[in-house]
Amino acid sequence: MKETNFPRPNRFYVGRPQCGVKQDLSLYFADEEGKTVSRILDSEGIFVTFPGVEETEELKRELDGFRIVPELQYELYVKARRDGGWRIYWTVRPDGRYWMDSWGFGAEDYEDMELWADLDEAGRFCTPFRLFCVGKKHFVKEEKT
């Protein structure tokens, strides 16, 4: 496994609080001196550089007419890959909602959708986002990163 020191992400997990508290959601890669090399999310959770989403029949079927907005609404995490690059996993809810209580209020009973994309060693996107899983149904066998 190749040792990855810098640049590194400023955090490995970003989650938007559901309680409405304002929080800095920026995600960027920085060198040893802390100088930003590449930005992924701005402070509002909007993708600065969005690589797009790979459109497949599975994705269209799972979206069921909804669309993916390039903004962090739930969570995103970063994992190091063996080759020194990075992989981002991004949770989306195309219906725009997250929780449904036991009485059925708050949202449709819709599974979380997770997308993934690869980044190079400097934190620049190499691939578009691709469908990883919906709930427990996986579309890609996860390789060891």
BELRAVEN-V190531 format. One record per residue. N is the residue number from 1. RES is the residue in one small letter. OMEGA is omega as a letter, one per 40 degrees, with the letter a starting at -180 (none if undefined). NEAR is the number of other ideal C-beta (glycine too) atoms within 8 Angstrom. Layout:
N,RES,OMEGA,NEAR + N,RES,OMEGA,NEAR
//
This chain:
1,m,a,3 + 2,k,i,6 + 3,e,i,5 + 4,t,i,8 + 5,n,a,5 + 6,f,e,6 + 7,p,i,10 + 8,r,i,8 + 9,p,i,11 + 10,n,i,8 + 11,r,a,7 + 12,f,i,6 + 13,y,i,8 + 14,v,i,12 + 15,g,i,7 + 16,r,i,11 + 17,p,a,7 + 18,q,a,6 + 19,c,i,4 + 20,g,i,5 + 21,v,i,5 + 22,k,a,3 + 23,q,i,6 + 24,d,a,4 + 25,l,a,12 + 26,s,i,9 + 27,l,a,12 + 28,y,i,13 + 29,f,a,14 + 30,a,i,12 + 31,d,a,8 + 32,e,i,5 + 33,e,a,5 + 34,g,i,5 + 35,k,a,6 + 36,t,i,7 + 37,v,i,10 + 38,s,i,11 + 39,r,i,11 + 40,i,a,13 + 41,l,i,15 + 42,d,a,9 + 43,s,i,7 + 44,e,a,6 + 45,g,i,11 + 46,i,i,9 + 47,f,i,9 + 48,v,i,8 + 49,t,a,9 + 50,f,a,6 + 51,p,a,8 + 52,g,a,6 + 53,v,i,9 + 54,e,a,10 + 55,e,i,5 + 56,t,i,8 + 57,e,i,5 + 58,e,a,8 + 59,l,i,11 + 60,k,i,8 + 61,r,a,7 + 62,e,i,9 + 63,l,i,10 + 64,d,i,6 + 65,g,i,3 + 66,f,i,8 + 67,r,a,5 + 68,i,i,10 + 69,v,a,6 + 70,p,a,6 + 71,e,i,8 + 72,l,i,13 + 73,q,a,10 + 74,y,i,11 + 75,e,a,10 + 76,l,i,14 + 77,y,a,9 + 78,v,i,13 + 79,k,i,9 + 80,a,i,8 + 81,r,i,10 + 82,r,a,7 + 83,d,i,5 + 84,g,i,9 + 85,g,a,11 + 86,w,i,14 + 87,r,i,12 + 88,i,i,12 + 89,y,a,12 + 90,w,i,12 + 91,t,i,10 + 92,v,i,12 + 93,r,a,13 + 94,p,i,11 + 95,d,i,8 + 96,g,a,6 + 97,r,a,10 + 98,y,a,7 + 99,w,i,7 + 100,m,a,9 + 101,d,a,7 + 102,s,i,3 + 103,w,i,4 + 104,g,i,7 + 105,f,i,5 + 106,g,a,7 + 107,a,i,10 + 108,e,i,6 + 109,d,a,5 + 110,y,a,8 + 111,e,i,6 + 112,d,i,9 + 113,m,i,12 + 114,e,i,11 + 115,l,i,13 + 116,w,i,12 + 117,a,i,14 + 118,d,i,12 + 119,l,i,14 + 120,d,a,9 + 121,e,a,8 + 122,a,i,9 + 123,g,i,13 + 124,r,a,8 + 125,f,i,9 + 126,c,a,8 + 127,t,i,9 + 128,p,i,9 + 129,f,i,12 + 130,r,i,12 + 131,l,i,13 + 132,f,i,11 + 133,c,i,11 + 134,v,a,10 + 135,g,i,6 + 136,k,a,4 + 137,k,a,7 + 138,h,i,8 + 139,f,a,8 + 140,v,i,9 + 141,k,a,4 + 142,e,i,7 + 143,e,i,4 + 144,k,a,4 + 145,t,none,8
//
